[in-house]
Amino acid sequence: MTSRKISHLLLPVGMILTAIVIMAGCASKKSIWGDTKKGLILSYRMPEDKTYKYQVTSDVDQAMEINTQKLEVTMKSFQEFSFSNMLPGPDPLSLKVTIDTMYLYIKSPMNEMIPEMKEVIGKRINMYLSSNGHESDLDGAKEIFYVLGPEKRNLGTEFQGFFPNLPDHPVKPGDTWTFNDTIMEESGNNWLGIYSSNNAKLEGYETVGGRECARIVIETTGTISGKGNTQGVDTETVGEFTGTDLVWFDYKEGILIKISSKGTAKSQTKTSGVRQMIIPGTREMTKTIVLTD
C-alpha cells in the first residue's frame, strides 16, 4: 500500500475519509492473494517498475561405465539472470531477461573445460510467464549459443521450467496439486527429452529475508529419452529420475524467492554401428535459485 503524507490542516472528516480509503486499499490488496487460513491465491505478479535478479548454482556428479571402465564427470555452473516485466496486465507477464553472468566448469578423466561465455553475457531475450508459472515464447533463448567441445549449445533449456507451477485454485496448508513438465534439449545432431510428473504440496508459511512466504514441496518422477550422433556414432538414451524441490514464494508480492532442488537420474545409452556398447550411468544433482535483488 502506497504511504500518504497527511497535512495537519486536514479536517477530521478528511482524516476519516482517508482512513476509509486506506482500509479499502488494504482489503483490496489482501483479496489478490486470498487468506492464509481460508486459502491462498498463489500467482506470479511482477510490477513494471522492478527488476528481479536471480542467482542460480548447480552441481552434477555423473558416473558412467564404458567397457567395464568407470568414468566420473563433474559439472558446476553459476548464473545470474535479471527479469523485468515490460507491459501492464496480470496474465501473462511479458518479461525481458538479461543474462548477467554465466559460468560452466566440466571435469572428466580426459580434460577440464570452461566454455567461453563472452558471446552470451549481456544478451537479452523476451519471454512470457503465465500467472501460474507456464513459460512460453522462448525462441530467443534458442538463438543464443556457446561452444562446448565440438558442439554449440543454446540457452533454450535454461528458462524451461525455471518458475515452479502454481495451483489454479486457492490452497491451504496440506493442500496438493499436480502438473506435468516437458523439457527438450537440442545440441547439434543430438536431442534429449525430459518428461516429469510433479506432485506439489503447500506445507505452510515461513518468513525469508523479511518476506512472508508460502513454503511448497514438489516431488518429481520422470523419464528421459533421446537420440543423437556423436563423431559418427549413433546413440539412443533412456532413463528415469526422481527429485525434490523446496520452494519459497512471496504470496503477497507474487514472486519466487528461492528454490532448493536435489535429484537422482539413472540412464542407459546404447551405441550402434561399429562401436556397439551399452553405457549405464547415474547422476546426482543439486540446484539452487535465489532472489538476490
Protein Blocks (a to p, Z undefined) as FASTA:
>chain_A
ZZddddfkbcfklmmmmmmmmmmmmmmmmmmnopaklopcddddddfkbccddddddddd
ddddeehiacddddddddddddddfbgcjbdcddddddfbdcdddddfkbccdddfklmg
opacdddddfkopaehkllmmmpccdehjbccdfklmmgokaccddfbdcdehiacdddd
dddddehjbccddddddddddfbdcdeehiacddddddddddddddddeehiacdddddd
dddddddddfknopafbdcdddddddddddehjlgcddddddddddddddfZZ
